[in-house]
Amino acid sequence: MKKIAITLLILFNFGCVGNNSEVSIVDKITPLDTVFNYEMLNNTGFKNNKTYNVDELPKASSAHYGWKEIGEEGPKDFEIRIYPSHKDAVSHGKPYAEEAAGENAVIRKGDAKWKEGIKDRRTMVGGSTGSSGKGGGAPTGSKSTNKYGDYIIYGNLIILCEGRSTEQSMERCSEFIMDLNK
């Protein structure tokens, strides 16, 4: 019921994304027989900024941080973790995804189970540039917060999606999946 309410809220508020096509919100966890690989991500327009070391991310084949254009919103960040199977993504990856996304995301290296890429999972909010107006560091009065409002498990992929809320992140995840399935 909650998923239906969120979907209706998103469709009511946003109606459509960028190219005026409706976005169907994907389920949080979607089992699929398809095994996605890195090359398939590139076909969506995903631009890889970093490939993470996954030695300490149980059962993961690879993990990538990058961005993708989302309609008229412009580039948005995604972290994509690839597992050998959907079962591995759920069994071994879900606890790490829950830690990395959402309202209670762990964004301090000392507190995280998987420390690789922790800086990329946070963003600065608030504050001002001060009287000089020059950059060079965090704005005065700013604080770090989580970058990823939520994640999805789609087949053997775990996708953390940039967003200030679950709803916004799920919409962006869904658009990513639409492009993955083209």
N, C-alpha and C positions, 0 to 999 in steps of 0.2 A: 504494500500500500504506500509506504514511504517513497519507493522508487517512482510510482505513478504520480504522486504529488510533486516530487522534484521535477519530473519530466514535464508535467503540465505547467509548473511555475516557470521553468526555463523557456518552454515554447511560448507561453503567454508574454513573458518579459522580453524575449529576444526574437521570437518568431522565426528568425532565420539568421544565418551566418554569412557574412561577406558576399558570397555569390548568389544570394537570395534563394538558396535551396535549403529545405528543412533538414535539420540534423536530428536523427533518431539517437537518443541517448542509449549507449551500450550498457549492458549489465556490468556490475562491478567485477564479476568473475564469469568468464565465458569459456567453457570447455570446447576445444576444437581439435580435430585430428591434424589439421595443417600445422606443419612445423616451420615457423618463420625464421629467416636468417637475416644477417646484416644487409645483404644486397637488396632484399625486399624492402627494408627501411629506406634505403636510398631512393627507391622508386616513388616514395611518398613526397619527396622534396625535403626530407630530413637531412640537415647539415650537421655532421659530426664535428664537435669541437675537441672532445677528449674521449679516449678509450681508457677505461679504468682497469686496474689490476683487480681481478676477481678471485685471487688466491684465498681470500678470507670471506668470500661470499659463497656459502655452501651451495654446491651443485650448479652454480651459474657457469654458462659457457663464455659469456662476455657481457660487458656493460658499457653504455655509451651516453655521453652528455652532449647535447646539441640543441638545435633550434629548428623550427619549421614555421613557415608563414601560415597564419590562421586567418583566412578571409581578409577582411578589411582591418582586422586588429593588428596585423603585422606579425613580426617574429615573436614566438613564444618558446620558452625553454621546456625541454623534455629530458628525462633520464630514462633510458630503456635498458632493461636487463633481460638477457636472452638465456633461456634454460633449454635443456635437451627435450623436455616434454612439459605438457600442461601439469601433470601430476607433480613434477619437480618444482615448477613455479609456485604451485599452491603449497605443497608440503614444506619446501625449504625457503622459498623466497617471500612468501606472504608476511611473516613476522618482521622481516627487514624492510619491506615496503611500508607496513603500518608504522614502523618507527620513523621512516623518512618523510612521510606525508601526513597532512591533516593538521587539525588545530593543535594537537599535542606532539607535533613532530620534534624529534631530537635534532638540534642543529649545533650542538657543542661536541667537538671531537672527543673530549673526555667521557662523554655520556653515551656515545654511539657504539652499537655492536659492530657495525661495519664503518670504518673511519674514512675509507677511500671516497673522495669527492664531497666530503661534508661541507666544504666552503661553497660548493656550487649549489647546495640545497638550501641556502639562505639568501635573503635579500634585505636591503636596507629600506626602512620606511620612516616617514616623518622627518623632522629637522629642517634646517635651512643652511644655506651656504655661508652664512655669516656676513659681516659687513664688507669683507673684501670681495665677495662674489666669486672668488677663485676656487677651483676644484682642488684636488689633492687630498683625498681621504674622505672619510665618512662625514656627511653634513652634521653640523652642530645639532645636538638633541635627537639624532636619529638612533634607531635601534635595529638589531637584526631580528628577522622573523623568518618563518618557513616560507619557501618559495612555492612548494607544491601543496595545493589544497587537497589533493586526493590522488589516487592511483587506480589503475585497472589491471586485471590479469586477463589477457586475451590470448587464449591458446598457451603457447610457451613463452609469451612475452609478459613482462611486468613493465607498465608505462606509468611513470610519475609525471603529472601534468601541471604546469604552472597555473596558478590561480589563487585568488584571495579567499575563495570559498570552495566547498565541495561542489556546488552547482557549477561554478565557473570552470573548475578543473575538469569535471565530468563532460561538460560541453566541448572543451578543447580536446580531451581524450577521444571523444566520439568523432570529432572531425578528423583527427589523426587516423582513426580506424576506417572511416569512410574512404580516405585516400589510400590506405593499405589494401583495401578490398577492390580497388578499381582495376 
